[in-house]
Amino acid sequence: MLIGYARVSSTGQDLTVQEEALRAAGCEQIYSEKKSGRQAADREALHDAMKAARAGDIIVVSRLDRFARSTQDLHNLLGTLEAKGVGFRCLAQVGVDTTTPTGKLTLSILGAVAAFEADLRAERQAEGIARAKQEGRYKGRSASIDYAKVRKLHGQGISPTEIAGLLGIGRTSVYRALAA
């Protein structure tokens, strides 16, 4: 059985195009949700689709980014499906189909390219930050804890646990501020 999964990131977006594509591809069941894709753990419809899938079934998505947001997320989800004997197919990336050897290879290559691009992006970002620091344009984020306030409260006899509660920070941050 083909089981479709559709997702959009915000409530203002529409699922219709994805759902129609999944129906046209032959999906008998479609699980949809309007949820950010950043955390796979938060996507209830995805988990419901994966739970409903039985050995021999195939989870189908319209685009790869609707299913996973990172290479690690993709590999984790595919590992779960593979352990259940469930295949995976992506409509937009035609070669992505874990039920075929070529599809598995294509998916691995796409994952490697995505990881490579992420590494390049991180390198460029680090180079840009280093250059900005040299030129005095990069200050980093502003301090979120007022160390003087922490020391003042501690000097008034207030315990670190109470200070943490008053300032809305972690107790470890209070100890760090006191040690600085």
N, C-alpha and C positions, 0 to 999 in steps of 0.2 A: 504494500500500500504506500502511496505517496502522501506524505504529511507536510503541509506548507507552514512556513513561519514568516510572518510579516511584522515589521516594526518601524515606527517613526519615532523621532526623538522628542517631539513636543505635541501638546494637545492641539495646537493650531494646524498641524500637518494632517494630511489625509492618507489613509491606508488603501484606498480604492484601487489605485494603479497596481500596487503590489499584489493585492488579493485577486484581481482579475488575471494577472500574469500567472499566478499560482494555480488558479482554476483552469486556465487554458493549458497549463502544463500537465493537467490530470490529477491534481491534488484532491483527495477525497475529504480530507479534514484540513482546516486552516486555523492556526492559532495566531492571533493578532494582539498587538499591544502598542500603547503610546507611552514609551519609556525611554529614558536615556540609555545608551548602550555601553556606558563606561564600565559598569559592573555587571558581569553575567549573573551574579548571585541575586541581583535585584529584579531580573526579568522573569516574572512568574509564568507568562505564556510560553516562553522558551522552555522552561523546566517542565511545564505541562505537556508540551509537544514531545520532548525527549522521553518523558515518563510514559506517554501513550504509545510510543514507537516500540515495535516488537522486532525480533530478529527477522531480517529480510525486508523490512520497511526502509524507506528512504526519506530523510528530512530534506525538503526543498526550500531554498530561499531565492529571492529575486536578485539580490546583490550580496556579495561577501560581507560588506560592512554592515549589513542588517543583522548578520549572525554573530560576528566577532569584531571587537575593536582593537585587538592587538594580536600579534603572532602567538604569544603565550596563551591568550584567551582562546584563540582558534585551536591550538594544539590540545588544550585541556578539553574543550567541547568535543572535538573529533575523537579524542581518546575515549571519552565516555561513550560516544556512539559506537565506536569500533568494539568496545568491550561487550556491548549489547548485541552486536551483529547487525547494527543499523548503518545504512549508507548515508551519504551526504551529497547533495547536488546543488549547484548554483546556476541559475538561469543566465545571468549577465556574463559570467565568465564561463563560456560554454565548455571548456575543457576540464572544469572542476567537478569531478564526479568520482567519489571514493569507491564506487562499485566497479571501476575499471583500473587496470594498472597504469594506463596513461593518465587518467584523472588524478590518481594518487601522486604521480610524478609532477604533474602540472601544479597541483596544490602545494607540494613541497617547494617547487621553484618560486611560486608566487610568495610563499611565506618567507623564503630566504631573501628575495628581493625587497620585501617590505621591511624585514629586519635590517638589511643593509641600508635602506633609505633612512630608517629611524636613526641608525648609528651616524650616518653622514650629517643628518640634521642636528644631532646632539653635538658633534664635533664643530660644526659651523657656529652653533650657539655658544659653545665654550670659547671659541676663538673670538667671537664678537664681544663677549663679556670681558675677556682678557684685554682686548684692545681698548674697550671703553674704560676699564680700570686704569690702564696706562695713561689715558688721556684725561683721567679725572672725571669722567662723565658717569661712571657706574658707582653707585653708593650702596647697592644691595637694598633689601627691604628695610623699612624702618623698624626700630625696636618695638616689640609688642609688650614688653615688660618694663616698667619703670623701676629700675634697681634702687634708686634713691627712696622711692615710696616703700619698697619692700623693707629696706634697712630701717627706715623711720618707724614703720609699724612694729618691726622686731624689737627696736629700741624701746618701744612703749610696753614691751612685755607680752606682745601678742604672739601666740605659737605659730609655727610655720603652717600647720594645717588650717588654722583660722585665717591666716594671711592669704593662703591659696583660695579659700572660700570667698573672702572679701573681694579679692582682685579678679576672681574667675580664671585662675591659672592653676597649673599642676603644682603639687607640693615639691616635686623635683626641681621645678623652675625657681621656687622660693629658695631652696638650698643652694642652687647655682648662683642666684643673685647675692645671697649672703656670703658665699665664698669668693665672689669676684672682687 
